[in-house]
Amino acid sequence: MSRHPHELSVPRDLRPLAWAIAITVGFMTLEAIIGLLSHSLALLADAAHMVSDAAALAIALAATWFAARPATRTKTFGFYRTEILAAFLNGLALWLAVIAIVYGAIQRIGNPLDVRAPMMFTTSVVGLVANLACSRILKSSRGSGLNFQSAYLHVLADTASSVSVIGAAVVIWLTGWNFADPIASLIICASILFSSWTLISQSVNILLEGVPVHIDVAELMRAMQEIPGVQRVHDIHVWTITSGIEAMSGHVVVQGFDQSQELLSRLNAFLGKRFGIHHVTLQLETE
């Protein structure tokens, strides 16, 4: 048996995430209040989108903190999966928010309200500035890990939502066409569904211990069998512990156990370099 544990590269400075969370939560609250006062469903939809940003940032912060905690007797892989479970629940919450927003948009299309465009425009511009500030804060941290990169992309997506709200506010301000507000909210909902579907599908695949999308098990088995000393492999299982950490177990049939340790070392090095799998458990056996 060979086991090669993989350790996360944990950023020491969590202040960029903390600042981004503070800005996002603060403006999200303001945007929700102004959305109610100005009768703007688009602002409320964008506030809901910012909930996803705040959750993504919080997940990144919590996952980074949990990654530094050692494994226990009952949590032998540590607490990496907390990130995945939180991402799944966050995605479901986003779908509930989308349902509520779409329902409100349909009602608004049938009975549009007078939207206070100047208030809506001012708030959305402030929101755009807040998103740009968050993206600038996180830009320097994009290389610190997958969580930071994911959070950065969330903020960029919300920046696009702020632009759509600004466009709707300008249309209403100049033409008085209040239908622009529910239409903008539906566009934001489509953006939320797109990002949350990716989030949920990836988290479900990890929770079900599915094969990572970038790994072809058949190709992996063929490549292993080409290594000198390996006759064949079977019972291969590949799964993801958390984002960026893949694990594998399997049986390797060899001619004899004379060079077993050397063969295991070659297999570990090969799987890490070729497929990015650094947590490997293999059992050697003969025919």
C-alpha positions in Angstrom: 0.0 0.0 0.0 1.2 3.5 -0.8 -0.3 6.7 0.5 0.9 10.1 -0.5 -1.1 12.8 1.4 -1.6 16.1 -0.3 -1.6 19.4 1.6 -3.4 22.5 0.6 -1.5 25.6 0.0 -3.2 27.9 2.4 -2.9 31.7 2.0 -1.7 33.2 5.3 -3.3 36.6 4.6 -7.1 36.5 4.7 -7.6 40.2 4.8 -8.5 40.6 1.1 -11.4 38.2 1.6 -12.5 39.8 4.8 -12.5 43.3 3.2 -14.4 42.0 0.2 -17.0 40.4 2.4 -17.5 43.6 4.4 -18.0 45.7 1.3 -20.3 43.1 -0.3 -22.5 42.6 2.8 -22.7 46.4 3.5 -23.8 47.3 0.0 -26.1 44.3 -0.4 -28.1 45.5 2.7 -28.2 49.0 1.3 -29.3 47.8 -2.2 -32.1 45.7 -0.7 -33.4 48.7 1.3 -33.2 51.1 -1.7 -34.8 48.4 -3.9 -37.9 48.3 -1.6 -38.1 52.1 -1.4 -37.7 52.7 -5.1 -40.0 49.8 -6.2 -37.1 48.3 -8.3 -37.2 44.6 -8.7 -33.9 44.7 -10.6 -32.2 46.2 -7.5 -33.7 43.4 -5.4 -32.5 40.8 -7.9 -29.0 42.3 -7.9 -29.1 42.3 -4.1 -30.0 38.6 -4.2 -27.0 38.1 -6.6 -24.8 39.8 -4.1 -26.0 37.3 -1.5 -24.3 34.6 -3.7 -21.2 36.7 -3.8 -21.1 37.1 -0.1 -21.7 33.4 0.4 -18.9 32.6 -2.1 -16.5 34.9 -0.3 -17.5 33.4 3.1 -17.1 29.9 1.7 -13.6 30.8 0.5 -12.7 32.3 3.8 -14.1 29.4 5.8 -12.6 26.8 3.6 -9.2 28.4 3.9 -9.5 28.4 7.6 -10.7 24.8 7.8 -8.0 23.7 5.5 -5.4 24.6 8.2 -7.1 22.3 10.8 -5.6 18.9 11.2 -7.5 15.7 10.6 -9.1 13.9 13.6 -9.9 10.3 14.4 -13.4 10.7 13.1 -12.5 13.1 10.2 -9.5 11.4 8.7 -9.6 13.6 5.5 -9.9 16.7 7.6 -12.6 19.3 7.0 -12.2 20.0 3.3 -15.7 18.9 2.4 -17.2 21.7 4.4 -16.5 23.9 1.4 -18.4 21.6 -0.9 -21.4 21.2 1.4 -21.7 24.9 1.9 -21.5 25.5 -1.9 -24.3 23.0 -2.5 -26.6 24.7 0.1 -25.7 28.1 -1.3 -26.7 27.0 -4.8 -30.1 25.7 -3.6 -30.7 29.0 -1.7 -30.0 30.8 -5.0 -32.6 28.8 -6.8 -35.2 29.7 -4.2 -34.3 33.4 -4.6 -34.6 33.1 -8.4 -38.1 31.6 -8.1 -39.2 34.5 -5.9 -37.7 37.1 -8.3 -39.2 35.5 -11.4 -42.6 35.4 -9.7 -42.3 39.0 -8.9 -41.2 39.9 -12.4 -44.2 38.2 -13.9 -46.5 40.2 -11.7 -44.6 43.4 -12.6 -45.0 42.7 -16.3 -48.7 42.4 -15.9 -49.0 45.3 -13.5 -45.9 47.5 -13.7 -45.1 49.9 -10.8 -43.7 53.4 -11.1 -40.0 52.9 -10.5 -38.0 55.8 -9.0 -35.3 55.8 -11.7 -32.9 58.4 -10.1 -32.7 56.4 -6.9 -32.3 53.2 -8.8 -29.6 54.6 -11.0 -27.6 56.2 -8.1 -27.7 53.0 -6.1 -26.7 50.8 -9.0 -23.7 53.1 -9.8 -22.6 52.8 -6.1 -23.0 49.0 -6.5 -20.8 49.0 -9.5 -18.1 50.9 -7.6 -18.4 48.5 -4.7 -18.0 45.5 -7.1 -15.0 47.1 -8.8 -13.5 47.7 -5.4 -14.0 44.1 -4.4 -12.5 42.8 -7.7 -9.5 45.1 -7.2 -9.0 43.7 -3.7 -9.2 40.1 -4.8 -7.2 40.5 -8.0 -3.9 40.2 -6.1 -5.1 37.0 -4.5 -6.3 35.1 -7.6 -3.2 32.9 -7.6 -3.6 32.0 -4.0 -6.0 29.1 -4.6 -9.1 27.9 -6.3 -11.4 29.4 -3.7 -9.9 32.9 -4.2 -10.3 32.5 -8.0 -13.9 31.4 -7.7 -14.7 34.3 -5.4 -13.1 36.7 -7.9 -15.2 35.4 -10.7 -18.4 35.7 -8.6 -17.6 39.4 -8.1 -17.0 39.9 -11.8 -20.4 38.3 -12.6 -22.1 40.7 -10.1 -20.3 43.6 -11.8 -22.1 42.6 -15.0 -25.4 42.5 -13.1 -24.8 46.1 -11.8 -24.3 47.2 -15.4 -27.6 45.7 -16.4 -29.4 47.5 -13.6 -27.8 50.8 -14.6 -29.0 50.3 -18.2 -32.6 49.6 -17.0 -32.5 52.7 -14.7 -31.3 54.9 -17.7 -34.1 53.5 -19.9 -36.8 54.2 -17.3 -35.4 57.6 -16.5 -35.3 58.7 -20.1 -38.4 57.0 -21.5 -40.5 56.1 -18.5 -40.7 52.5 -19.8 -41.1 50.7 -16.4 -41.0 47.3 -18.1 -37.2 47.6 -18.3 -37.1 46.9 -14.5 -38.6 43.4 -14.6 -36.8 42.6 -17.8 -33.4 43.5 -16.2 -34.4 41.4 -13.1 -35.0 38.4 -15.4 -31.6 38.9 -17.1 -30.0 38.8 -13.7 -31.9 35.7 -12.8 -30.6 34.0 -15.9 -27.1 34.9 -14.8 -27.7 33.6 -11.3 -29.1 30.3 -12.7 -26.1 29.8 -15.0 -23.5 30.4 -12.2 -25.4 28.4 -9.6 -26.0 25.4 -11.9 -22.3 25.1 -12.4 -21.8 25.4 -8.6 -24.4 22.8 -7.8 -23.4 20.3 -10.5 -19.8 20.4 -9.4 -20.6 20.1 -5.7 -23.0 17.2 -6.3 -20.4 15.4 -8.3 -17.9 15.8 -5.5 -20.3 14.8 -2.8 -21.2 11.6 -4.8 -17.5 10.9 -5.1 -17.8 11.1 -8.9 -14.7 11.1 -11.1 -13.3 14.6 -11.7 -14.3 15.9 -15.0 -10.7 16.4 -16.2 -9.7 12.8 -15.6 -10.4 9.9 -18.0 -10.3 6.7 -16.0 -9.8 4.5 -19.1 -6.9 6.6 -20.2 -5.4 6.5 -16.6 -5.6 2.7 -16.5 -3.9 2.4 -19.9 -1.2 4.8 -18.9 -0.5 2.9 -15.7 -0.3 -0.4 -17.5 2.4 1.0 -19.7 4.7 1.4 -16.7 7.4 -1.4 -16.6 6.6 -4.0 -14.0 2.8 -3.4 -14.2 0.8 -6.3 -15.8 -2.7 -4.8 -15.3 -4.8 -2.7 -13.0 -8.3 -3.1 -11.7 -10.8 -1.7 -9.2 -9.6 1.8 -9.9 -11.5 4.5 -8.0 -10.9 8.3 -8.5 -12.7 11.0 -6.6 -12.3 14.5 -5.3 -11.8 15.3 -1.7 -12.4 19.0 -2.2 -11.7 21.4 -5.1 -8.2 20.8 -6.4 -7.5 17.7 -4.3 -8.0 14.4 -6.1 -7.6 11.0 -4.5 -7.3 7.5 -6.0 -7.2 3.9 -4.9 -6.8 0.7 -6.9 -5.2 -2.7 -7.4 -2.0 -3.3 -9.4 -1.1 -6.8 -10.6 2.7 -7.3 -10.8 4.9 -10.3 -11.6 6.6 -10.3 -8.2 7.2 -8.2 -5.1 11.0 -7.8 -5.5 10.9 -4.2 -6.6 7.5 -3.3 -5.1 8.6 -0.2 -3.3 10.4 1.2 -6.3 7.4 0.5 -8.5 5.0 2.2 -6.0 7.3 5.3 -6.0 7.2 5.4 -9.8 3.5 5.1 -9.9 3.0 7.8 -7.3 5.3 10.2 -9.2 3.7 9.4 -12.5 0.1 9.9 -11.3 1.0 13.1 -9.6 2.8 14.5 -12.7 0.5 13.2 -15.4 -3.0 13.4 -13.8 -2.5 15.7 -10.8 -3.5 13.0 -8.3 -1.3 13.3 -5.1 -3.3 11.2 -2.7 -2.8 7.6 -3.9 -3.5 4.3 -2.2 -2.5 1.2 -4.3 -2.5 -2.5 -3.4 0.0 -4.7 -5.2 -1.0 -8.3 -6.0 0.1 -11.2 -8.2 -1.9 -13.3 -10.5 
